[in-house]
Amino acid sequence: MSFVSFGRKVFLPRERIVAVMPVSTAMEKKLKNIDFYANKIINATFGKQAKTAVIMDSGHVVLIPTRYKIAVRVIWGRRRR
Protein backbone atom coordinates (compact mmCIF):
# COMPACT_ATOMS: atom_id res chain seq x y z
CA MET A 1 0.00 0.00 0.00
CA SER A 2 1.43 3.35 -1.00
CA PHE A 3 0.66 6.60 0.76
CA VAL A 4 0.35 10.11 -0.67
CA SER A 5 1.68 13.02 1.36
CA PHE A 6 -0.08 16.40 1.47
CA GLY A 7 2.10 18.71 3.47
CA ARG A 8 2.71 18.15 7.13
CA LYS A 9 1.24 15.13 8.87
CA VAL A 10 -1.35 14.31 6.19
CA PHE A 11 -0.85 10.90 4.57
CA LEU A 12 -3.62 9.16 2.61
CA PRO A 13 -3.54 5.62 1.17
CA ARG A 14 -3.60 5.94 -2.62
CA GLU A 15 -5.59 2.72 -3.18
CA ARG A 16 -8.50 3.92 -1.02
CA ILE A 17 -9.03 7.28 -2.77
CA VAL A 18 -12.20 7.28 -4.85
CA ALA A 19 -12.48 10.87 -6.07
CA VAL A 20 -10.85 14.28 -5.84
CA MET A 21 -12.84 17.47 -6.33
CA PRO A 22 -12.26 21.18 -5.88
CA VAL A 23 -14.00 22.74 -2.90
CA SER A 24 -16.47 25.50 -3.55
CA THR A 25 -18.50 27.18 -0.86
CA ALA A 26 -21.74 25.69 -2.22
CA MET A 27 -20.35 22.16 -2.20
CA GLU A 28 -18.91 22.63 1.27
CA LYS A 29 -22.27 23.77 2.67
CA LYS A 30 -24.06 20.81 1.05
CA LEU A 31 -21.59 18.33 2.52
CA LYS A 32 -22.05 19.75 6.00
CA ASN A 33 -25.85 19.50 5.72
CA ILE A 34 -25.94 15.85 4.56
CA ASP A 35 -26.37 13.59 7.60
CA PHE A 36 -24.29 10.78 6.07
CA TYR A 37 -21.18 12.98 5.99
CA ALA A 38 -21.84 14.72 9.32
CA ASN A 39 -19.25 12.71 11.25
CA LYS A 40 -17.07 11.77 8.31
CA ILE A 41 -15.54 15.10 7.31
CA ILE A 42 -11.87 15.38 8.25
CA ASN A 43 -10.40 18.87 8.15
CA ALA A 44 -6.67 18.48 7.46
CA THR A 45 -6.01 22.10 6.52
CA PHE A 46 -4.25 23.19 9.74
CA GLY A 47 -5.97 26.59 9.65
CA LYS A 48 -5.59 27.24 5.93
CA GLN A 49 -8.39 27.53 3.40
CA ALA A 50 -9.73 24.19 2.13
CA LYS A 51 -9.19 23.99 -1.63
CA THR A 52 -9.63 20.28 -2.39
CA ALA A 53 -11.85 17.50 -1.09
CA VAL A 54 -10.58 13.91 -1.26
CA ILE A 55 -13.28 11.25 -1.01
CA MET A 56 -12.23 7.89 0.41
CA ASP A 57 -13.89 4.49 -0.16
CA SER A 58 -14.98 4.41 3.49
CA GLY A 59 -17.16 7.47 2.94
CA HIS A 60 -14.81 9.92 4.65
CA VAL A 61 -14.17 13.30 3.05
CA VAL A 62 -10.73 14.78 3.73
CA LEU A 63 -10.36 18.53 3.19
CA ILE A 64 -6.82 19.58 2.24
CA PRO A 65 -5.30 23.00 1.45
CA THR A 66 -3.60 21.79 -1.75
CA ARG A 67 -4.94 23.10 -5.07
CA TYR A 68 -7.06 20.65 -7.09
CA LYS A 69 -4.73 20.26 -10.08
CA ILE A 70 -1.70 19.65 -7.87
CA ALA A 71 -3.60 17.10 -5.76
CA VAL A 72 -4.68 15.16 -8.86
CA ARG A 73 -1.11 15.16 -10.16
CA VAL A 74 0.25 13.93 -6.80
CA ILE A 75 -2.36 11.19 -6.39
CA TRP A 76 -2.56 9.74 -9.87
CA GLY A 77 0.76 10.93 -11.27
CA ARG A 78 -0.56 12.97 -14.15
CA ARG A 79 2.02 15.19 -15.72
CA ARG A 80 1.68 18.68 -17.16
CA ARG A 81 0.90 18.86 -20.84
DSSP file (Angstrom, degrees, kcal/mol; ACC not computed):
  #  RESIDUE AA STRUCTURE BP1 BP2  ACC     N-H-->O    O-->H-N    N-H-->O    O-->H-N    TCO  KAPPA ALPHA  PHI   PSI    X-CA   Y-CA   Z-CA
    1    1 A M              0   0    0      0, 0.0     2,-0.4     0, 0.0     0, 0.0   0.000 360.0 360.0 360.0 128.3    0.0    0.0    0.0
    2    2 A S        -     0   0    0      2,-0.0    12,-2.5     0, 0.0    13,-0.5  -0.806 360.0-146.0-104.9 146.2    1.4    3.3   -1.0
    3    3 A F  E     -A   13   0A   0     -2,-0.4     2,-0.4    10,-0.3     8,-0.0  -0.820   3.5-142.3-111.6 149.2    0.7    6.6    0.8
    4    4 A V  E     -A   12   0A   0      8,-3.1     8,-2.4    -2,-0.3     2,-0.5  -0.925  16.7-142.7-109.6 133.4    0.3   10.1   -0.7
    5    5 A S  E     -A   11   0A   0     -2,-0.4     2,-0.4     6,-0.2     6,-0.2  -0.830  15.7-175.4-101.4 132.0    1.7   13.0    1.4
    6    6 A F        -     0   0    0      4,-2.7     2,-0.1    -2,-0.5     4,-0.1  -0.775  59.9 -65.9-122.4  84.4   -0.1   16.4    1.5
    7    7 A G  S    S+     0   0    0     -2,-0.4     2,-0.5     2,-0.1     3,-0.4  -0.435 103.5   2.5  75.5-144.4    2.1   18.7    3.5
    8    8 A R  S    S-     0   0    0      1,-0.2     3,-0.1    -2,-0.1    38,-0.0  -0.680 129.0 -17.0 -89.5 125.7    2.7   18.1    7.1
    9    9 A K  S    S+     0   0    0     -2,-0.5     2,-0.6     1,-0.1    -1,-0.2   0.615  98.6 117.7  64.8  18.1    1.2   15.1    8.9
   10   10 A V        +     0   0    0     -3,-0.4    -4,-2.7    -4,-0.1     2,-0.4  -0.925  31.1 162.2-119.2 107.7   -1.4   14.3    6.2
   11   11 A F  E     -A    5   0A   0     -2,-0.6    -6,-0.2    -6,-0.2    -8,-0.0  -0.992  12.5-173.6-125.7 126.8   -0.9   10.9    4.6
   12   12 A L  E     -A    4   0A   0     -8,-2.4    -8,-3.1    -2,-0.4     2,-0.5  -0.954  30.6-113.8-121.4 139.3   -3.6    9.2    2.6
   13   13 A P  E >   -A    3   0A   0      0, 0.0     3,-1.1     0, 0.0     4,-0.3  -0.592  21.8-147.0 -72.6 123.2   -3.5    5.6    1.2
   14   14 A R  G >  S+     0   0    0    -12,-2.5     3,-1.1    -2,-0.5   -11,-0.1   0.833  93.4  57.9 -60.3 -36.6   -3.6    5.9   -2.6
   15   15 A E  G 3  S+     0   0    0    -13,-0.5    -1,-0.3     1,-0.2   -12,-0.1   0.714 104.4  52.3 -70.1 -20.1   -5.6    2.7   -3.2
   16   16 A R  G <  S+     0   0    0     -3,-1.1    41,-2.2    40,-0.0     2,-0.5   0.427  81.4 107.5 -98.1   0.5   -8.5    3.9   -1.0
   17   17 A I  E <   +B   56   0B   0     -3,-1.1    39,-0.2    -4,-0.3     3,-0.1  -0.688  38.3 174.3 -82.9 126.2   -9.0    7.3   -2.8
   18   18 A V  E     -     0   0B   0     37,-3.0     2,-0.3    -2,-0.5    38,-0.2   0.848  60.5  -2.7 -97.1 -45.5  -12.2    7.3   -4.9
   19   19 A A  E     -B   55   0B   0     36,-1.5    36,-2.9     2,-0.0     2,-0.4  -0.983  49.2-153.1-150.2 156.4  -12.5   10.9   -6.1
   20   20 A V  E     +B   54   0B   0     -2,-0.3    34,-0.2    34,-0.2    32,-0.0  -1.000  23.6 170.2-131.1 131.2  -10.9   14.3   -5.8
   21   21 A M  E     -B   53   0B   0     32,-2.6    32,-3.3    -2,-0.4     2,-0.1  -0.995  35.8-106.3-143.0 148.9  -12.8   17.5   -6.3
   22   22 A P  E     -B   52   0B   0      0, 0.0     2,-0.6     0, 0.0    30,-0.3  -0.432  38.5-120.0 -70.3 148.4  -12.3   21.2   -5.9
   23   23 A V        +     0   0    0     28,-2.0     2,-0.3    -2,-0.1    45,-0.1  -0.795  32.9 177.3 -94.2 124.0  -14.0   22.7   -2.9
   24   24 A S     >  -     0   0    0     -2,-0.6     4,-2.3     1,-0.1     5,-0.2  -0.811  42.0-112.4-113.6 163.7  -16.5   25.5   -3.6
   25   25 A T  H  > S+     0   0    0     -2,-0.3     4,-2.0     1,-0.2     5,-0.2   0.865 117.2  52.4 -65.8 -34.1  -18.5   27.2   -0.9
   26   26 A A  H  > S+     0   0    0      2,-0.2     4,-1.9     1,-0.2    -1,-0.2   0.924 111.4  45.5 -67.1 -43.8  -21.7   25.7   -2.2
   27   27 A M  H  > S+     0   0    0      1,-0.2     4,-2.3     2,-0.2    -2,-0.2   0.882 111.5  53.1 -67.0 -37.5  -20.4   22.2   -2.2
   28   28 A E  H  X S+     0   0    0     -4,-2.3     4,-1.8     1,-0.2    -1,-0.2   0.900 109.2  48.3 -65.5 -40.8  -18.9   22.6    1.3
   29   29 A K  H  X S+     0   0    0     -4,-2.0     4,-1.3     2,-0.2    -1,-0.2   0.889 111.0  51.1 -66.1 -39.1  -22.3   23.8    2.7
   30   30 A K  H  X S+     0   0    0     -4,-1.9     4,-1.2     1,-0.2    -2,-0.2   0.903 108.7  51.3 -65.9 -41.0  -24.1   20.8    1.0
   31   31 A L  H  < S+     0   0    0     -4,-2.3     3,-0.4     1,-0.2     6,-0.2   0.897 109.0  50.6 -62.7 -39.9  -21.6   18.3    2.5
   32   32 A K  H  < S+     0   0    0     -4,-1.8    -1,-0.2     1,-0.2    -2,-0.2   0.799 110.4  50.2 -69.0 -27.8  -22.1   19.8    6.0
   33   33 A N  H  < S+     0   0    0     -4,-1.3     2,-0.5    -3,-0.2    -1,-0.2   0.673  87.8  93.4 -85.5 -17.6  -25.8   19.5    5.7
   34   34 A I    ><  -     0   0    0     -4,-1.2     3,-0.6    -3,-0.4     4,-0.4  -0.653  69.2-147.1 -79.2 125.9  -25.9   15.9    4.6
   35   35 A D  G >  S+     0   0    0     -2,-0.5     3,-0.9     1,-0.2     4,-0.4   0.818  93.5  63.2 -63.3 -32.3  -26.4   13.6    7.6
   36   36 A F  G 3  S+     0   0    0      1,-0.3     3,-0.3     2,-0.1    -1,-0.2   0.877 110.6  38.0 -61.8 -37.1  -24.3   10.8    6.1
   37   37 A Y  G X  S+     0   0    0     -3,-0.6     3,-1.3    -6,-0.2     4,-0.5   0.410  86.8 103.7 -93.4   1.8  -21.2   13.0    6.0
   38   38 A A  T <  S+     0   0    0     -3,-0.9     3,-0.3    -4,-0.4    -1,-0.2   0.876  95.8  23.6 -55.5 -43.8  -21.8   14.7    9.3
   39   39 A N  T 3  S+     0   0    0     -4,-0.4    -1,-0.3    -3,-0.3    -2,-0.1   0.235 115.4  69.0-105.6  13.4  -19.2   12.7   11.3
   40   40 A K    <   +     0   0    0     -3,-1.3    21,-2.6    19,-0.1     2,-0.6   0.248  66.8 106.9-117.7  12.6  -17.1   11.8    8.3
   41   41 A I  E     -c   61   0B   0     -4,-0.5     2,-0.6    -3,-0.3    21,-0.2  -0.834  49.5-165.0 -94.5 125.0  -15.5   15.1    7.3
   42   42 A I  E     -c   62   0B   0     19,-3.3    21,-3.0    -2,-0.6     2,-0.9  -0.945   8.0-152.7-112.6 117.8  -11.9   15.4    8.2
   43   43 A N  E     +c   63   0B   0     -2,-0.6     3,-0.3    19,-0.2    21,-0.1  -0.800  24.2 165.0 -92.8 104.9  -10.4   18.9    8.2
   44   44 A A        +     0   0    0     19,-2.3    -1,-0.1    -2,-0.9    18,-0.0  -0.186  43.9 104.7-111.0  38.4   -6.7   18.5    7.5
   45   45 A T  S >  S-     0   0    0     19,-0.2     3,-1.3     3,-0.1    -1,-0.2   0.643  72.1-141.5 -94.5 -16.1   -6.0   22.1    6.5
   46   46 A F  T 3  S-     0   0    0     -3,-0.3     3,-0.1     1,-0.3    -2,-0.1   0.895  77.4 -42.3  53.8  44.4   -4.3   23.2    9.7
   47   47 A G  T 3  S+     0   0    0      1,-0.3    -1,-0.3     0, 0.0     2,-0.1   0.363 114.7 115.0  89.4  -4.9   -6.0   26.6    9.7
   48   48 A K  S <  S-     0   0    0     -3,-1.3    -1,-0.3     1,-0.1     2,-0.3  -0.389  78.0 -81.8 -89.9 173.7   -5.6   27.2    5.9
   49   49 A Q        -     0   0    0     16,-0.1     2,-0.4    -2,-0.1    -1,-0.1  -0.588  44.2-118.9 -76.8 133.8   -8.4   27.5    3.4
   50   50 A A        +     0   0    0     -2,-0.3     3,-0.1     1,-0.2    -1,-0.1  -0.604  41.3 163.7 -73.6 125.8   -9.7   24.2    2.1
   51   51 A K        +     0   0    0     13,-2.0   -28,-2.0    -2,-0.4     2,-0.4   0.609  59.2  36.5-116.2 -21.5   -9.2   24.0   -1.6
   52   52 A T  E     -BD  22  64B   0     12,-2.0    12,-2.6   -30,-0.3     2,-0.5  -0.994  59.7-152.4-139.2 141.6   -9.6   20.3   -2.4
   53   53 A A  E     -BD  21  63B   0    -32,-3.3   -32,-2.6    -2,-0.4     2,-0.5  -0.964  10.1-160.8-113.0 127.7  -11.9   17.5   -1.1
   54   54 A V  E     -BD  20  62B   0      8,-2.8     8,-3.0    -2,-0.5     2,-0.5  -0.941   8.4-152.6-109.1 122.6  -10.6   13.9   -1.3
   55   55 A I  E     -BD  19  61B   0    -36,-2.9   -37,-3.0    -2,-0.5   -36,-1.5  -0.842  10.0-155.8-101.0 127.2  -13.3   11.2   -1.0
   56   56 A M  E >   -B   17   0B   0      4,-2.8     3,-1.5    -2,-0.5   -39,-0.2  -0.535  28.5-112.4 -97.5 163.5  -12.2    7.9    0.4
   57   57 A D  T 3  S+     0   0    0    -41,-2.2   -40,-0.1     1,-0.3    -1,-0.1   0.664 114.8  63.5 -70.4 -15.4  -13.9    4.5   -0.2
   58   58 A S  T 3  S-     0   0    0    -42,-0.2    -1,-0.3     2,-0.1     3,-0.1   0.511 121.9-103.9 -83.6  -5.4  -15.0    4.4    3.5
   59   59 A G  S <  S+     0   0    0     -3,-1.5     2,-0.2     1,-0.3    -2,-0.1   0.365  77.1 136.9  98.0  -4.5  -17.2    7.5    2.9
   60   60 A H        -     0   0    0    -19,-0.1    -4,-2.8   -21,-0.0     2,-0.5  -0.494  43.1-149.8 -76.4 145.8  -14.8    9.9    4.6
   61   61 A V  E     -cD  41  55B   0    -21,-2.6   -19,-3.3    -6,-0.2     2,-0.6  -0.980   8.9-160.6-116.5 119.9  -14.2   13.3    3.1
   62   62 A V  E     -cD  42  54B   0     -8,-3.0    -8,-2.8    -2,-0.5     2,-0.5  -0.901   5.4-151.9-105.3 120.7  -10.7   14.8    3.7
   63   63 A L  E     +cD  43  53B   0    -21,-3.0   -19,-2.3    -2,-0.6   -10,-0.2  -0.815  20.0 179.6 -92.6 125.9  -10.4   18.5    3.2
   64   64 A I  E     - D   0  52B   0    -12,-2.6   -13,-2.0    -2,-0.5   -12,-2.0  -0.898  34.9-131.3-126.2 154.6   -6.8   19.6    2.2
   65   65 A P  S    S+     0   0    0      0, 0.0     2,-0.2     0, 0.0   -16,-0.1   0.460  72.6 110.8 -84.6   0.4   -5.3   23.0    1.5
   66   66 A T  S    S-     0   0    0    -14,-0.1    -2,-0.2     1,-0.1   -15,-0.2  -0.489  77.8-104.1 -75.8 142.9   -3.6   21.8   -1.8
   67   67 A R     >  -     0   0    0     -2,-0.2     4,-2.4     1,-0.1     5,-0.2  -0.313  30.4-114.6 -65.2 152.6   -4.9   23.1   -5.1
   68   68 A Y  H  > S+     0   0    0    -17,-0.3     4,-2.5     1,-0.2     5,-0.2   0.904 111.8  48.4 -57.3 -50.4   -7.1   20.7   -7.1
   69   69 A K  H  > S+     0   0    0      1,-0.2     4,-1.9     2,-0.2    -1,-0.2   0.876 113.3  47.8 -63.3 -37.7   -4.7   20.3  -10.1
   70   70 A I  H  > S+     0   0    0      2,-0.2     4,-2.3     1,-0.2    -1,-0.2   0.900 110.8  51.7 -69.0 -40.2   -1.7   19.7   -7.9
   71   71 A A  H  X S+     0   0    0     -4,-2.4     4,-2.5     2,-0.2     5,-0.2   0.910 109.9  48.9 -63.3 -42.6   -3.6   17.1   -5.8
   72   72 A V  H  X S+     0   0    0     -4,-2.5     4,-2.4     1,-0.2     6,-0.5   0.914 111.8  49.5 -62.8 -42.3   -4.7   15.2   -8.9
   73   73 A R  H  X S+     0   0    0     -4,-1.9     4,-1.1    -5,-0.2    -2,-0.2   0.882 113.2  46.6 -64.7 -38.7   -1.1   15.2  -10.2
   74   74 A V  H  < S+     0   0    0     -4,-2.3    -2,-0.2     2,-0.2    -1,-0.2   0.904 117.6  42.1 -70.4 -41.4    0.2   13.9   -6.8
   75   75 A I  H  < S+     0   0    0     -4,-2.5    -2,-0.2    -5,-0.2    -3,-0.2   0.967 130.7  20.5 -72.9 -53.7   -2.4   11.2   -6.4
   76   76 A W  H  < S-     0   0    0     -4,-2.4    -3,-0.2    -5,-0.2    -1,-0.2   0.385 100.3-120.3-103.7   4.0   -2.6    9.7   -9.9
   77   77 A G     <  +     0   0    0     -4,-1.1     2,-0.3    -5,-0.3    -4,-0.2   0.780  47.7 167.1  69.8  29.1    0.8   10.9  -11.3
   78   78 A R        -     0   0    0     -6,-0.5    -1,-0.2     1,-0.0     2,-0.2  -0.597  23.8-143.3 -78.6 137.3   -0.6   13.0  -14.2
   79   79 A R        -     0   0    0     -2,-0.3     2,-0.1     1,-0.1    -1,-0.0  -0.514  23.1 -91.3 -95.7 163.6    2.0   15.2  -15.7
   80   80 A R              0   0    0     -2,-0.2    -1,-0.1     1,-0.1     0, 0.0  -0.438 360.0 360.0 -68.7 148.1    1.7   18.7  -17.2
   81   81 A R              0   0    0     -2,-0.1    -1,-0.1     0, 0.0    -2,-0.0   0.374 360.0 360.0-114.2 360.0    0.9   18.9  -20.8
